[in-house]
Amino acid sequence: MSRKVSKPENASGAAPAGSLPDSMISGINSALQAWGPSGEYMLDAMQRTILYWDLMRQRSELHEKQKAEAVPNVLKFDAELVLDARTFKRPANYLLVRIKPTKDVTIDPQKRPFVVVDPRAGHGPGIGGFKADSEIGMAMGAGHPCYFVGFTPEPMPGQTIEDIMHAEAVFLEKVIALHPEAEGKPCVIGNCQAGWAVMMLAATRPELFGPIIVAGSPLSYWAGVKGENPMRYTGGLAGGSWLTALTSDLGHGKFDGAHLVKNFENLNPANTHWSKSYDIWANVDKGAKRFLEFEKWWGGHVNLNAEEIQWIVDQLFVGNKLATAEIVTSEGERIDLRNIRSPIICFCSKGDNITPPQQALGWIADLYATDDDIRACGQTIIYAIHESVGHLGIFVSGGVAKKEHQEFTSNIDLIDVLPPGLYEAVMTPKANVLVNSDLVGGDWVVRFELRTMDDIRTIVQPSIENERLFATVQRVSEINLGLYHGFFQPLVRAALNNPATEWMKKIMPALPDSDPFAANNPLMRQVAQMAEQVRQHRSPVAPDNPLVAWQTKVSEGIVAALDGYRDMRDKSMEQIFLATYGSPLLQAMVGLPAADESPRRRPGADPKRLAFIEQRIGELKSRVAEGGLREAAVRSLVYIGMAGEGVDERAFNELRKIRAENEGMTLQEFKQMLREQFFGLLLDQEAALAAIPAMLPADPAVRTKTLEAIQRTVRATGKASGERAQRLAQVEKLFAAVDPK
């Protein structure tokens, strides 16, 4: 039965204009319900439709309100401005804000700050702090000061990617200066397109960074798997980046971010053209608030300068030059990701069709041939692959925030001190942990397991054939862009600047708003009034109504049809792409090398870096016997840990106690000592172990106490077994040995 609530009336006692009398609504409801299940469904569907229309009206109002704001964003948290890059000598439309802690959060001044950088990929800023369970929410909940880097809708005149890099460098310098007591440099999170920008800055200013988290960030743009990842073909099918230049010219030097959003939406026509609207219509009573929160971000588009978007497309999307150190700044500095000295955490998902794991991790296979290459660069690279979440879920999913982002945050110091190498972050439920569960901070326990370049190549599946396809696209793009610049761009710009064109714009009547639910539609007032009446007389249909099941079946059929269209379209796109750019004739015409040769630059080992590494090897070998009790303890733990499955957060939390006992030892000093002990074992394991007895004090009680700490740390994850147990026994003998001196 319908729920009856008295309806407000105007001063004359009549219902507001556009509304139906309460008695009439009750009569209609009763008449429809008298028809049984079909009538009940008809009434419910009619009411849901009106509520859906009103929701679309609210969305339109929300978009207009966002456009009116100077700095529209969707941050859930209060913030205060710290720096405005629009005032810099090299201005950019970027802002640094400090996130104000919520009442239930206590910030620890000794904890490193977190800086979240949002992507400027069509939408406005704020997705990194979209809700309480977010990247910012997890970092603040762990007691870290938090900062956010956002941007205004319009770029500064002449703004370039390098200007943005310069601005973000100034931001990080400011954050470091504001936290002199913090242990460790800021952890910087780069979401999606912000990831490559953060990595570029870290390669040129490595001293500004603590651990770097790149979430859903494409870094190797040609990578992918046949039959999947169709988005990587779009540039080639358009003939390259000339279309980007044309679009920017049509926008009078601006590129509307709505074009990028449209590309995302085209990937999933079923969701764009049906499921998104159907799902909210079918569940309009429950999902309205969540829908509006998301649409506030999704519908808020921003612009880029023509120079910015052209650089991005030419250097990254089509050129794929970041992973091969081919990008050179205007000052002549080569951007080489091997220069990054901070741990890098790559978080991606198999369910992400915008940044699949191949594009998130392919740069590792591009830059390094062997595992020793990573260690020689002193780099720590960690990857985590989600099984199913989509691209947006990496940033907005509460479940992802409370698992992956919380674990990264709570173990950021462990990540910072991991020895150089390649690791995978493996997470298991805390409920499954039977030993020392009190040493686990959240609901999951993370273990960083050593991986090899073979593991990366299995994921990325690199091939010369694939590289030749996209290298051909790159060269065709350069040719087409040159033709556009030389012949067509002057004509386009002249047509747009023609006084007659401007005059026609003035006399032509304004085009109606394309949104039928916009405020300028006079029917929206009636829709709002009808929606209020529906809420007062809402009669939801019973879930077991047979027409509800029929409705679901119809929707599933529409989704299946649109998915079928998508699959056919994507397959056709791939076939056209492969046939066009796989043509030996076209490849020869654009000057590609022989078929068995890679067309890409393979970054060779820098002679200066090799010389430095040789020098460091000599220094480490000469100092293998140096050190005292704490060096011996850390060396022993590293030696035992090298035999296990990986580094467990429980072991690290025990290891904190060893560091705590060494007052005055900073996290950076501890990290440096751990790395030196790791390299010493790696270079000459036998000599490094043989030196331990001489590094220990003569006092047996001190030796025993330190050995007990080592045993507790090793057994924090359970009883040692296999090779780890053998190594622990070997260390116990070394601590019991008498120094011959």
C-alpha positions, 0 to 999 in steps of 0.5 A: 500500500502507498504511504500517505504523508500530508503535502504542503499547500500554498497560502490558499490551501491548494496544491502548488502549481504543477502538483496533483491533489493528494486525493488524486494521487492516492486514487491513482495508486489504489487503481493501479495496485488493484490490477495485481502484480502488473499494476504494482510494477507499473506504479513502481516503474512510473515512480522510479522514472520520475525519481530518475528524472529528478536525479538527472535534474540534480546532476545537472544543477550539480554540474552547473554549481561545479562550473561556477566554482573557482577551483572545483574539486571533489575532496571529502576533506577540508583543506587549506592552500599552501602554494599556488603555482599560478603565481610562480615565475613559471606559472602553472594551474596547480595548487598545493593544499594541506589536508586538515585532520578530522577530529578522530585523527591524531597526526604524528609529526615524526611520520613522513608526509604523504602527497597525493597527486591527482590526474589531469586526464579530463576530470577535475581534482579530488579523486584521491580524497573522494571519500573517507576510505581513500588514499588520503583517508588511509594515510591520515588514519595512520597518523601521517600529515597529508597534502594534495596537489590539484589544479584549476579548470583552465591552464595558464597561457603557454603552460608546458609539462615542464612548468608543471614538473617545476611547480611540483618540485617546489611543492615537495620542497615546501612540504619537506621544509614544513616537516623537519622532524619527519623521518623520511622524505614524503611518500608521493602517490601519482594516480593514473596520468599523474603517475608518469608526471611524478616518475619524470620528476623523481628521475630529475629530482630524486632527492625530493622523494621518499617511496613513490606509489603509482596507481593505475599509471601507464608508463609503457604505452605500446605494451598489451596483449592481442585480443585485449587492450584495444585502447592502445590501437586508437592512435594508429587508427586515427593516423597519429597525433595530427587529430590532436593538433586539429582538435586543439586548433578548433578549441583555439589553442585549448584541448577540452578534457571531455574528449579524453573522457569520451575515449574512456566511455567508448571502451564500454558502450554497455555501461555508457549507453545502458547499464549506468542509467539502468542501474540507477533507475532500477535502484533509485531509492538507494543509490542516488547519493552515491551516484551524485557524488561520483557524477560530481567528479565524472562530469567536471571536465578541465582543459589542457593547453595545445602544447601540453596535450600534443607533448603527451600524445607525441612523447608518451602515447604514440612515441612511448619514449619515457621507458627508453630514456628518450625524453630530453628536457628543454635544458638538455637533461635526459629523463631516465627512470633508472635515476630514481632512488626511492622505492617504486610501488606499481599498483595495477589490476587485471580488470583495468582496460585503460591501464592494464598490467602490461602498460603499468609494468612494461617499463621494467622490461624496457629498462632492465635486462637482468635482475642484477641491472635493477640492483646495480641501479640501487632501485627497489621496485614493488608491484601489486596486481589486483585480480578484478577491480576496474580502472576507477576502482583503483582510486575510488573503491573503499575495499581497495583503500582498506586493503592495498592502500592501507597496507602500503601506508602502514608499511611505508617504512618497511618499503623504504628500507627494502634492499634493492631488487624486484618484489611482489606485494602479496596480501593475505587476510589477518584472520588466517595469521596464527602467529603474532597477529598482534604485529599486524596493523590492519586487516591484512598482512603483507609480504614482499616476495622477491621476483625476477625479470622472467616474472615481469616478462611473463606478465608483459609479454614483450615482442619485437613484432609488437614494437615494430607495429607501434614504431610504424605508427609513430613514424606515420604519426610524425609524417601526418603531423608534419603534413597537417602543420605544413598544409592544413593548420594554417587554413584551419586557423585562418578559417577560425579567425575569419571575421565573417566566422566571428560575425556569424557566431554573434548573429546565430541564435544560441544553441539549446543546452544539450542536457534536457535536464538542465535548469533552462528547461522549464519542465524541470520545476514540475519534475522536482515537484512530482518527485517530491510527491512520489517520495511522499507516496512511494510504493516500491514493488515487491522483489518477487514480482515476476515483472521485476525478473522480466525487467532484469532479463531485458536489461541483461539482453541489452547489455549482452547485445552491446557487449557483442557490438563492443567485442566485434568492434574491438576485434575489427579495430585490431584486425585493421590495425595489424593489417595496416601497420604490420605491412612489411611494405609500410614498415619499409617505407617509413624506414624501420630496420630489418624484421628481426631487429628491435626498432626501439632504443635500448638504454645502454649502461651509462659509462659513468654509472658503471664506473660509479658501480665499480667504485662502490663494489670496491668500497663495499668489499674493502669494508666488509669486516667493518662495523660493530654489533648492530651491523652484525645483527642486521647482516645476520637478519638479511642473510637469513631473510634472503632464504625465505619467501619474502619480507613479512611486516611482522618481522619488520615490526620486530626489527623496529625494536632493534633500531629503537635500541640504537638511539639517535639512528635515523631511518635513513641511516638504518636504510643505508646500513641495511643496504650496505649489509645486503650488498656485502652479502651479495658480493662476497657472502663467505667473507661477510659471514666470516667477519661477523664474530670479529664485529661482536663485543666480547661480553657474552651477555650482550651477544646473547641479548642480540641473538635473542632479538634476531631469533624473535625477528626470524620467528615473528612469522612462525617457526623457521624451517628449511634453509631459513632454519639452517641459516639461523643455526649458522648465525647462532654458531657465529654469535657463539664463536670466540674471536681469535683476536 
